[in-house]
């Protein structure tokens, strides 16, 4: 009888291991990870390379109102789900592209990234859909891209909405130039814990939730997959334009109606870990940076979200969406 209970105990201990879920893995184009809406493909050639730009196109194709949502650097189009659903209720057609190098889009072996190039890629996509005018929204790095697009193609953008964009200060003035190898090494050393801890500290004021964790699933799967080196390489390459292109100089060139939505607790300051010798500036003071951008962009509107950080649309959606609807109505 004693032996019987020992065998039974061993089986109980083994069962969880036998039926444990396999770690999720994704390739460089996130095959197997479901986006909230159907994903389509725009094929085009750029820099002598055939590329596939993935995007979501939702809502009535004959809608009079069109909005384009541009993602930040650490995410891709999937994180716009709640915003897109709200826009659908308001009668919008919504376009959500994954930029080349991000999400489900192509990760080239070699590509000269610039915000001018990404803006052109996006313009080609919208031209293929015969969308000539729209409201343009950019969050974080997507804010640099949206601003570049609005300056390069002013007649296409009826309204520009920037949500905690990076680039509100000229990093090249304060930060040492780094070779792409520096960023590549950092990306190869990335772990899920490091990403979680960074976002917890910098996005969510030291807090964490299951909703925040869901946004890390694509990263978790790519880190576990065989394609992480090429994903890491593209992640590294896209740091180049962030540190070399001056968004502040473009503010005076914006002619589109512009609304800034700024979570004032945000302290995102790319490059603060390698400042130039003698630089004492504190990067990422969004309480000041939002006001300065508002003053530089003629006729712009500033909506401040007190107590929220870099991801207001995730951190406190009810507060954010109220501000977002105000921005649309401005």
C-alpha positions as CSV (number, residue, x, y, z in Angstrom):
1,X,0.0,0.0,0.0
2,X,2.9,2.3,0.9
3,X,4.4,1.7,-2.6
4,X,1.1,2.4,-4.2
5,X,0.8,5.9,-2.6
6,X,4.4,6.6,-3.6
7,X,3.6,5.8,-7.2
8,X,0.4,7.8,-7.1
9,X,2.3,10.8,-5.6
10,X,5.0,10.6,-8.4
11,X,2.3,10.6,-11.0
12,X,0.6,13.6,-9.5
13,X,3.9,15.5,-9.5
14,X,4.7,14.5,-13.1
15,X,1.3,15.4,-14.6
16,X,1.8,19.2,-14.5
17,X,5.1,18.8,-16.2
18,X,3.7,16.5,-18.8
19,X,0.9,18.9,-19.7
20,X,2.8,22.2,-19.2
21,X,2.2,24.6,-22.1
22,X,5.0,25.0,-24.5
23,X,6.6,28.4,-24.4
24,X,5.1,30.6,-27.1
25,X,7.4,31.4,-30.0
26,X,7.0,33.8,-32.9
27,X,9.0,34.3,-36.0
28,X,10.2,37.8,-37.3
29,X,6.7,38.5,-38.8
30,X,4.7,37.4,-35.7
31,X,3.1,34.5,-37.5
32,X,0.6,32.9,-35.1
33,X,0.0,36.0,-33.1
34,X,-3.5,37.3,-33.7
35,X,-4.1,41.0,-34.2
36,X,-7.5,42.4,-33.1
37,X,-8.6,42.9,-36.8
38,X,-7.9,41.2,-40.1
39,X,-4.3,41.9,-41.3
40,X,-3.7,42.8,-44.9
41,X,-0.5,43.2,-46.9
42,X,0.8,46.0,-49.1
43,X,3.7,44.7,-51.2
44,X,6.2,47.3,-52.6
45,X,9.9,47.7,-53.5
46,X,12.1,50.1,-51.6
47,X,15.9,50.4,-51.6
48,X,16.1,47.5,-54.1
49,X,14.3,45.3,-51.7
50,X,10.8,43.7,-51.9
51,X,8.9,44.5,-48.8
52,X,5.6,43.6,-47.2
53,X,3.9,46.2,-45.1
54,X,1.2,44.7,-43.0
55,X,-1.8,46.8,-41.9
56,X,-5.4,46.7,-40.6
57,X,-8.1,48.5,-42.6
58,X,-11.4,48.5,-40.6
59,X,-14.7,50.2,-40.9
60,X,-16.9,51.3,-43.8
61,X,-14.7,51.8,-46.9
62,X,-17.1,54.6,-48.0
63,X,-16.8,56.5,-44.6
64,X,-16.3,60.2,-44.9
65,X,-13.9,60.2,-42.0
66,X,-10.6,58.3,-42.1
67,X,-8.1,58.1,-39.3
68,X,-4.6,56.6,-39.5
69,X,-2.9,55.4,-36.3
70,X,0.9,55.2,-36.1
71,X,2.5,53.0,-33.4
72,X,5.5,53.6,-31.2
73,X,8.9,51.9,-31.2
74,X,8.3,49.2,-28.6
75,X,4.9,48.1,-30.0
76,X,3.1,47.7,-33.3
77,X,-0.4,48.2,-34.6
78,X,-2.1,45.6,-32.2
79,X,-2.1,48.0,-29.2
80,X,-4.6,50.4,-30.9
81,X,-7.5,48.0,-30.4
82,X,-9.5,50.0,-27.9
83,X,-9.0,53.3,-29.8
84,X,-9.9,51.7,-33.1
85,X,-13.1,50.3,-31.7
86,X,-14.1,53.7,-30.3
87,X,-13.4,55.3,-33.7
88,X,-15.6,52.7,-35.4
89,X,-18.5,53.7,-33.2
90,X,-17.9,57.3,-34.4
91,X,-18.2,56.3,-38.0
92,X,-14.5,56.3,-38.9
93,X,-12.6,54.1,-41.3
94,X,-9.4,53.3,-39.5
95,X,-6.0,52.4,-41.0
96,X,-3.4,50.9,-38.7
97,X,0.0,50.1,-40.4
98,X,2.9,48.2,-39.0
99,X,5.9,50.1,-40.2
100,X,8.7,48.2,-42.0
101,X,10.9,46.7,-39.3
102,X,8.0,46.3,-36.8
103,X,5.3,43.9,-35.9
104,X,4.2,41.7,-38.8
105,X,5.9,43.8,-41.5
106,X,9.2,42.8,-43.2
107,X,12.4,42.9,-41.2
108,X,15.1,43.6,-43.9
109,X,18.6,42.5,-43.6
110,X,19.7,46.0,-44.6
111,X,17.6,49.2,-44.7
112,X,18.4,52.8,-44.4
113,X,15.8,53.9,-41.9
114,X,14.6,57.5,-41.7
115,X,11.3,59.1,-40.8
116,X,11.2,60.5,-44.3
117,X,11.4,57.0,-45.7
118,X,8.8,55.6,-43.3
119,X,6.5,58.5,-44.1
120,X,6.9,57.7,-47.8
121,X,6.2,54.0,-47.2
122,X,3.0,55.0,-45.4
123,X,2.0,57.4,-48.1
124,X,2.4,54.7,-50.8
125,X,0.2,52.4,-48.7
126,X,-2.5,55.1,-48.4
127,X,-2.3,55.9,-52.1
128,X,-2.8,52.3,-52.9
129,X,-6.0,52.4,-50.9
130,X,-7.0,55.7,-52.7
131,X,-7.1,57.6,-49.4
132,X,-6.1,61.1,-50.1
133,X,-7.0,63.0,-46.9
134,X,-7.3,61.8,-43.3
135,X,-6.7,62.6,-39.6
136,X,-3.3,61.3,-38.5
137,X,-2.4,60.1,-35.0
138,X,1.1,59.3,-33.8
139,X,2.1,57.9,-30.4
140,X,5.7,57.9,-29.1
141,X,8.0,57.3,-32.0
142,X,4.9,57.4,-34.2
143,X,4.7,61.0,-33.2
144,X,8.0,61.8,-34.9
145,X,6.7,59.9,-38.0
146,X,3.3,61.6,-38.0
147,X,4.9,65.0,-37.7
148,X,7.3,64.2,-40.6
149,X,4.4,63.0,-42.7
150,X,2.4,66.1,-42.0
151,X,5.3,68.3,-43.0
152,X,6.1,66.3,-46.1
153,X,2.5,65.8,-47.3
154,X,0.5,68.7,-45.7
155,X,-2.5,68.5,-48.0
156,X,-3.1,64.9,-46.9
157,X,-3.4,65.6,-43.2
158,X,-6.6,67.4,-42.1
159,X,-5.6,67.0,-38.4
160,X,-2.5,65.9,-36.6
161,X,-2.9,64.4,-33.1
162,X,0.3,63.6,-31.2
163,X,0.2,61.4,-28.1
164,X,3.3,61.7,-25.9
165,X,5.6,61.8,-28.9
166,X,9.3,61.4,-28.4
167,X,11.6,63.9,-30.1
168,X,10.2,66.9,-28.3
169,X,13.8,67.8,-27.6
170,X,16.8,67.5,-30.0
171,X,18.6,64.5,-28.6
172,X,21.6,65.1,-30.8
173,X,22.4,68.3,-28.8
174,X,22.8,66.3,-25.5
175,X,23.5,62.7,-26.3
176,X,26.7,61.0,-27.6
177,X,26.5,59.5,-31.1
178,X,26.5,55.7,-30.9
179,X,27.2,53.2,-33.7
180,X,24.4,50.8,-34.5
181,X,26.5,48.0,-33.0
182,X,25.9,49.6,-29.6
183,X,22.1,49.3,-30.0
184,X,22.4,45.9,-31.5
185,X,24.3,44.6,-28.5
186,X,21.7,46.0,-26.2
187,X,18.9,44.4,-28.2
188,X,20.6,41.0,-28.2
189,X,20.8,41.3,-24.4
190,X,17.1,42.1,-24.0
191,X,15.0,39.8,-21.9
192,X,11.3,39.8,-21.0
193,X,12.1,40.8,-17.4
194,X,14.2,43.7,-18.6
195,X,11.4,44.9,-20.9
196,X,8.8,44.5,-18.2
197,X,10.9,46.4,-15.6
198,X,11.6,49.2,-18.0
199,X,8.0,49.7,-18.9
200,X,6.9,49.3,-15.3
201,X,9.3,52.1,-14.2
202,X,9.0,54.4,-17.2
203,X,5.4,53.9,-18.5
204,X,3.3,52.9,-15.5
205,X,4.7,54.7,-12.4
206,X,6.0,51.5,-10.9
207,X,2.7,49.6,-11.3
208,X,1.9,46.5,-13.3
209,X,-1.3,44.7,-14.4
210,X,-2.4,41.8,-16.6
211,X,-3.4,44.3,-19.3
212,X,0.2,45.6,-19.5
213,X,1.5,42.1,-19.6
214,X,-0.7,41.2,-22.6
215,X,1.2,43.9,-24.6
216,X,4.4,42.0,-24.0
217,X,3.3,38.7,-25.6
218,X,4.6,39.5,-29.1
219,X,8.0,40.4,-27.6
220,X,8.0,37.3,-25.4
221,X,7.4,35.1,-28.5
222,X,10.0,36.8,-30.7
223,X,12.6,36.6,-27.9
224,X,12.0,32.9,-27.7
225,X,12.1,32.4,-31.5
226,X,15.0,31.8,-33.8
227,X,14.5,35.1,-35.6
228,X,15.4,37.4,-32.7
229,X,18.8,38.4,-34.2
230,X,17.2,39.9,-37.3
231,X,14.4,41.5,-35.2
232,X,17.1,42.9,-32.9
233,X,19.0,44.2,-35.8
234,X,16.0,46.2,-37.2
235,X,15.3,47.4,-33.7
236,X,18.8,48.7,-33.5
237,X,18.7,50.3,-37.0
238,X,15.6,52.3,-36.1
239,X,17.4,54.1,-33.2
240,X,19.5,55.9,-35.8
241,X,16.8,58.4,-37.0
242,X,15.6,59.0,-33.4
243,X,18.9,60.4,-32.4
244,X,19.9,62.0,-35.7
245,X,16.7,63.7,-36.9
246,X,15.6,66.9,-35.2
247,X,11.8,66.9,-34.8
248,X,11.8,70.3,-33.0
249,X,12.9,72.0,-36.2
250,X,9.8,70.7,-38.0
251,X,7.3,72.2,-35.6
252,X,7.3,75.5,-37.3
253,X,6.7,73.8,-40.7
254,X,3.4,72.1,-39.6
255,X,0.4,73.6,-41.3
256,X,-2.2,71.0,-40.3
257,X,-4.5,71.6,-37.3
258,X,-2.5,70.0,-34.4
259,X,-3.5,68.7,-31.0
260,X,-1.0,67.5,-28.4
261,X,-2.1,65.0,-25.8
262,X,0.5,64.9,-23.1
263,X,0.6,62.7,-20.0
264,X,2.6,65.0,-17.8
265,X,4.2,62.4,-15.6
266,X,6.1,61.1,-18.7
267,X,9.9,61.2,-18.3
268,X,10.9,59.3,-21.5
269,X,14.4,60.5,-22.4
270,X,16.2,58.4,-25.0
271,X,19.9,58.6,-24.5
272,X,20.0,59.8,-20.9
273,X,22.4,57.0,-20.1
274,X,25.1,58.4,-22.5
275,X,24.9,62.1,-22.3
276,X,27.7,64.2,-23.8
277,X,30.4,65.3,-21.4
278,X,29.4,68.3,-19.4
279,X,25.7,68.1,-20.3
280,X,23.5,68.6,-17.2
281,X,20.1,68.8,-19.0
282,X,17.4,66.5,-17.6
283,X,15.8,64.7,-20.6
284,X,12.2,63.8,-20.8
285,X,10.5,66.5,-18.7
286,X,7.2,66.3,-20.6
287,X,5.5,68.8,-18.3
288,X,7.8,71.4,-19.9
289,X,8.3,69.7,-23.3
290,X,4.6,69.7,-24.1
291,X,4.2,73.4,-23.4
292,X,7.2,74.2,-25.5
293,X,6.0,72.1,-28.5
294,X,2.6,73.8,-28.1
295,X,4.2,77.2,-28.4
296,X,6.3,76.2,-31.4
297,X,3.4,74.7,-33.4
298,X,1.3,77.5,-34.6
299,X,-2.4,77.4,-33.6
300,X,-2.0,74.0,-31.8
301,X,-4.0,72.8,-28.9
302,X,-2.4,71.3,-25.8
303,X,-4.4,68.8,-23.7
304,X,-2.5,67.8,-20.5
305,X,-3.3,64.6,-18.6
306,X,-2.0,65.1,-15.1
307,X,-0.6,62.1,-13.4
308,X,-0.4,60.0,-16.5
309,X,2.8,58.8,-18.3
310,X,4.0,57.7,-21.7
311,X,1.1,55.3,-22.4
312,X,-2.0,57.3,-21.4
313,X,-4.2,55.3,-23.8
314,X,-3.3,52.1,-21.9
315,X,-2.7,53.4,-18.4
316,X,-6.1,55.1,-17.9
317,X,-8.3,54.6,-20.9
318,X,-11.4,56.5,-19.7
319,X,-9.3,59.6,-19.0
320,X,-7.5,59.3,-22.3
321,X,-10.5,58.6,-24.5
322,X,-12.2,61.7,-23.2
323,X,-9.2,63.8,-24.2
324,X,-9.0,62.0,-27.5
325,X,-12.6,62.8,-28.4
326,X,-11.9,66.4,-27.4
327,X,-8.9,66.4,-29.8
328,X,-11.1,65.0,-32.6
329,X,-13.8,67.7,-31.9
330,X,-11.3,70.6,-31.7
